């Protein structure tokens, strides 16, 4: 029996700004010293739609890149192309939720930002996929479960190098102080930031896409080598980044946005010490232009090397910074903070029942 096209499950997960401690959530640092990060989610998202497959096969669509794939449901999908994250999530969902059986689904995904953004887009996409399967199978997974499963898909199943914060930021949403270790322990501490502080942060935020996408795994590989070999500069920088996360927590709770900007600036200086590829002359030029125009401070988001840059500035100087950045390649994104993490919902008929009728 054919599936009914009015059955849909949708999900989305927010992207995040790393505010402090980024890098201390990566191996081998986190296993040895324990990691601490502070991040905030923004109203930019990774989006997922599950629909019945009209062909009766698995159909995968990376809509923002114009990439698609179709194949049979009689075994695990090959992990060999741009759709690696979708295929990995589908394979794990078949094992986790459907007794190892394939599912004739059409899965569409896209993000509100370009790939390689440094905003945790890949992890937000996997988290949204897990949340969508959670909705589809009514699995009752909480945010810790969703984040851990997304982490396992990326880091264990697909063996993609990276940190641990992005999946938890996407699953929980909001401003969070997250502690990692010992072992696999994770504790997400939501910060009770006043509405006035959130408004001041948003009024002060300038989010700039540098126009250069980057591959975070290469930078993280260098950081990993530096920590593993005991390179003193990189290791000391990691310790400093961890201390900065605590400073950032205090400044946010007290509503001191100018101080938050100064701490970002100090953190960026330490981040550049962890690996040679964290920055480039082009990124340095953009950063220096923003500082000269009046920014308190900022950083390149994520591992570095490109993607998004964030700056905090006195709102009275915001347009000066915007004009200074208009001369650089890239563009400014409008964005605010969001307190909601990964979410999912149903449209039309029950997709799970439709899948059951087709099986």
N, C-alpha and C positions, 0 to 999 in steps of 0.2 A: 504494500500500500504506500502511495506517495506521501511525503510529509507535507504538512500544511504550512504555507509560506507566511502565515500571520503569527507564527510562534517565534519569539525572540527572548533572549536573555542579554542584557547589557550590563557592563561594569566599567568602572573607571577608577584610577588611582592617581593621587596628586604627585607632582614633582616636588623636589625639595631644594632649599638653599642650605648648604653646610655653613654653619656659623663658627664652629670651633671644634678642634680635636680630630678633624678629618685626617685619615691615615693611620691613626692609632687603632682603628677597627680592622686593620688588615693583618694578615699573617706575614711573618712570624711574630710581629710585635705584640699582637693582642694575646697570644698564648703565653708569652713570656712575662709581659708587664701589665696586661689588662688594658683595655681601651675605654676611652670616654669621649663621646661626641655630643654636640648640641646642634640641632637643625630645626628648620621651620618649613612647613609645606606651603606651597603657593597655589593659586587658582589657575594652574596650567596642568594638563592631565594627559595620561595615557588612556586610550579608550578601546573597549572591546565590545564586539557584538557576536553572539552565537545565534545561528539560524539553522534550520534544517537544510541539508544539502540536497538540492534538486537532482543531482547526479547519483546520489546514493554513495558517493565516495567522500573522502576527506578533502575539503577545499579550504585553503589558507590564503589570506589576502593581507599584504602589508600595504594598505591603501595609500599612505603618504609617500611611498617610494615606487608605487606602480608595479609591485612584485606579487606574483601569485604562484600557487602550486596546487596540483590535484593528484590524488593517489588512492589506492584501495585501502580498505579498513581491516585487512586480514593480518596485519602485523605492525610492529613498531615503525614509525616513519624514519627515513634516513636523515641523519644529522649532518648535512653536507652543503648548506647554502645560506643565503641571507635570511632565510626563515628559521634559522637555528633555534631561536628562543620560542617561537610558536610550536615548532615540532617537539622540542624538549618538554614544554608544558603539556602538550597533548599526550605525548607518550606517558608521562608521569600520571596524568589524570586518568588515563585508561587503567593503569595499574592501581591507582589509589582509590578510585571511586567506582570503577565499572568492571571489576573482576578480571582485568586484563583484556577485555574485549574492546574492539575498535568502535568508533562512533561516527556515523555519517553526518558530520557537522560542517557547516560553512562558518569559518571564524574570520572576522574582519578586525584589524587593529590599525590604529593610527595615533600619533601624538601631536600635541599642540606646538611642539618645537622641533627644530631639525635634529637629526641623529648626531651623537657625539656632543651633546650639549653641556655635559657636566652637571646636569640637574637630576641625575639618577634615572634617566628616561628608560633605559633597558630594564632596570629592576622594577620600576613602576609598571612597565608593560607586563612583566611576568607576574607581579602582584595582582594586577587587574585580571589577568587570565585565571589565576588561582581563585580570586574572589568570584569570577564568573562561574567557574566549575563548582565552587561552593554553593552558589545560588542554584545552579542547574540540578545538582544532586541533593540539595537541602542537607548539606553535610554538617551544618552547625559549627563550623570552624570559627573560633574567635580570632582577633587580630594577631595574637602571638602565633597561633597555628598557621594562619595565612602567611605571615612573614617568614616563619621558619620553613614552610614548604616551598615558598618562592626562593628562599636562600638555597635550599637543597637542590632545586632544579638548576639554578645557575652555577653554583660553586661545586656541587658534588656530581650531579648527573652530567652536566655539560662541561665541567672542569674549566669554567671561565674564571680567570683571576679577578679579584676585586675585594672590596670591603664588605662589612656586614650591616652598615647603617641604613642603606637605601631601602631595603625591603621593609624594615621596621618603620621608617618614616612614612612610606607609602601606605602601609597597612593601618597605622594609627592616626596619622594626620596631626596637625597642630605644631606647637613648639615643644620639643622634647629634649630632655637630657638623658642620654642613653648610655648605660654602663654594660661593658662586655667582659666576660670572663669572671672567675676562672673557668676553664673548659668551655662548654657551649652555653653557659649561663648568659642570659640577657635580661636586663631590667630597664624598662621604659618608664621614665619619670616625666609625666606631662607637667609643664610649667604653667602656673596660673598667672599669666601676664594680663595686666589690666587692659580694658578696652581702649583707654587713652594711650597706653604704650603701644598697642597694636596700631592704632591710627597714626601715631607719630612715626613709627617704623615705616609704615606704608607711604606716608608723606615724604619721608626721607630717602626712600629706596629708588635707585636707578638701576635697572636690569638691562644689560647690554650684551647682545650676541655678537661675538667678534667676527663672525662670518667664516670661522675656521673650525670645522669639526675635528675631533681628535679621538684617538684610540686609548682609552684609559689604561688598558691592560699593559701596554708598553711602559708607561710611567710607573705603574704599580710594580711591574717586574723589576725595574731599577731600584725602587725603594726597598723591595724585598731583599734584593742582593745586598744592598747597603746595610740593612739591619742584620741580615744573616752573617755577614762578614765582620760585623762589629765596627763599621765605619763610624768614627767618633762624631763627625759633624752631623751625619744623617740621624744617628741615634739620639744625640743631644737635642736636635730639632724636634724629633718625635716626643721626647719628654716635655719640651717646652710647649708643643701643641696641646698636649694633654693638660698641662697647667692652665693654658689659655682657655680651655673649655670651661673650667671652673670660674675663671674671671668673667667670661661671657655670661654664664648663668647668673652671677650676682648682678651684673650691670643690667641685664634684661629685667630681672625681678624688681630692681629699683627704678626702672623706667628711664635709664640714662642712655639715650640713643647716641649722643655724641661720643660717650665713652665706648659704646658698642662699636662705633665706627673706628675709633682708635685701636680697639682690641683686634678688629678685623685687619687693620693695617699691620699690627705687630705679628699676627698669625700668618699673614701673607709672606712677610720676611722670613719667618721660620719655615714655611712650606717650601720656599725656594731652595732651602738648604737640604731638603730630603732627597732630591734627585735633580740632575742637570736639565732634564727635559720638562720640568714643571712650567717654565716660562720661556718666552722667545723675545727677541728685540721688538717685534711688533706689539706683543702684549704689554711689554714694559712701556712702550711709547703711549699706548692708550691709557694705561694706569697713571703715568706721570701727567698726562693731559688732564685727566679727571681731578687729580690732586691739586694741580695748579689752578684749576677752575673753582676749587673750594670744597672738594669732597673730604669728609673726615677720614675716610679710609675705605678699603674694599678688598677684593680678592678675585682670583679666577676660580670659578665654581668647580667642585669635584676634584679630580686628580690633577687638573691643570693642563697646560699645553694648548689650550684653545677653548672653544665652546663659549659659555656665558661668563661674563664678569658682572659682579654686583658691587655697587657703591652706596654708601650712606652719606648724606649731605644735609646741611641745614636747608630746610625747605625754601628759605629765602634765596639760596644759591642754587637751587635745583636746576633752574633753566640755564644758568651759566654752565653747569656741568653738561647738560643735554646739548647745548650748542657746541661745546668743546668736543663732544663725542661725534657730532654729526660730520666732522671732517675725517673721521676714521672709517675704514671699511666695516660694514656690519649695520646693525639696527637696534633700536631700543624697543623693548617689550613692555607693555603695560601689565602690571601684575600686583596682586595683593596677597595677603596671607589667608590661609584657609584652616579651619579647625577640624574639618571632616577628612577622615582617611578613606581607604578603599570602600566602595559601595557598589551594590548591584541591584537590579530590578528586572521585572518581567513585563513583557508587552504581548498582548494577545493570548492565544491558546497556550497550554502547558507544553513547553518544548520537550520536557523529559517524557511525557506521555506520548508525544508524537514520535520521538525516537524509539520508544518501546513498540509502537504499532508497526514501525518500519523494520524492526529487527527480525 
